[in-house]
Amino acid sequence: MNNETQIRTITNLGEQKLKTLIKESIKESIGAEILKLRAAFLPYVSEKEQKNIEQLYKKPSRKAAKIYNIEI
C-alpha cells in the first residue's frame, strides 16, 4: 500500500465513523422529541378524576388470565 492509498483508507474510515455518529445522534434527538410530543398530547387527568376512574373500574389485576379454546 502506498501512502496515498493509506490516507484514502483512513479518510473513508473517518467518514464512516462520522456518518454513524451523526445517525445515532439524530435517532436519539428524534426519539427525545417524539417522547415530548407524546407527553404533550396525553390528556390531563386531575387527582379527583383519577380517583373516580379507579373507583369505577378498579385497578387491573396482576393475575394471569386463562383462555380455553374448545373445538366443536
C-alpha positions as CSV (number, residue, x, y, z in Angstrom):
1,M,0.0,0.0,0.0
2,N,1.4,3.4,-0.9
3,N,1.0,6.5,1.2
4,E,-1.9,7.9,-0.9
5,T,-4.0,4.7,-0.5
6,Q,-3.4,4.7,3.2
7,I,-4.7,8.2,3.5
8,R,-7.8,7.4,1.5
9,T,-8.5,4.4,3.7
10,I,-8.1,6.4,6.8
11,T,-10.4,9.2,5.4
12,N,-13.0,6.6,4.4
13,L,-13.0,5.1,7.9
14,G,-13.3,8.6,9.4
15,E,-16.2,9.4,7.1
16,Q,-18.0,6.1,8.1
17,K,-17.5,6.8,11.8
18,L,-18.7,10.3,11.3
19,K,-21.8,9.1,9.4
20,T,-22.5,6.6,12.1
21,L,-22.1,9.1,14.9
22,I,-24.5,11.6,13.1
23,K,-27.1,8.9,12.5
24,E,-27.0,7.8,16.2
25,S,-27.3,11.4,17.3
26,I,-30.2,12.1,15.0
27,K,-32.0,9.0,16.2
28,E,-31.5,10.0,19.8
29,S,-32.7,13.5,19.3
30,I,-35.8,12.5,17.3
31,G,-36.6,9.9,19.9
32,A,-36.5,12.5,22.6
33,E,-38.7,14.9,20.6
34,I,-41.2,12.1,19.9
35,L,-41.4,11.4,23.7
36,K,-42.1,15.1,24.3
37,L,-44.8,15.2,21.7
38,R,-46.5,12.1,23.1
39,A,-46.4,13.5,26.6
40,A,-47.9,16.8,25.3
41,F,-50.8,15.0,23.7
42,L,-51.8,13.0,26.8
43,P,-55.0,14.3,28.3
44,Y,-54.7,15.9,31.7
45,V,-56.4,14.0,34.4
46,S,-56.9,15.6,37.8
47,E,-56.4,13.7,41.0
48,K,-60.1,13.7,41.6
49,E,-60.9,12.3,38.2
50,Q,-58.2,9.6,38.6
51,K,-59.7,8.5,41.9
52,N,-63.1,8.4,40.3
53,I,-61.8,6.2,37.5
54,E,-60.1,3.9,39.9
55,Q,-63.3,3.5,41.9
56,L,-65.4,2.8,38.9
57,Y,-63.1,0.4,37.1
58,K,-60.7,-0.7,39.8
59,K,-57.0,-1.3,39.2
60,P,-56.2,-4.1,36.8
61,S,-55.4,-7.4,38.5
62,R,-52.0,-8.9,38.2
63,K,-53.4,-12.4,37.8
64,A,-52.8,-14.2,34.5
65,A,-55.9,-14.9,32.6
66,K,-56.7,-18.4,31.4
67,I,-58.0,-18.9,28.0
68,Y,-59.6,-22.2,26.8
69,N,-60.2,-23.0,23.2
70,I,-62.8,-25.7,22.5
71,E,-63.3,-27.0,19.0
72,I,-66.7,-28.4,18.2
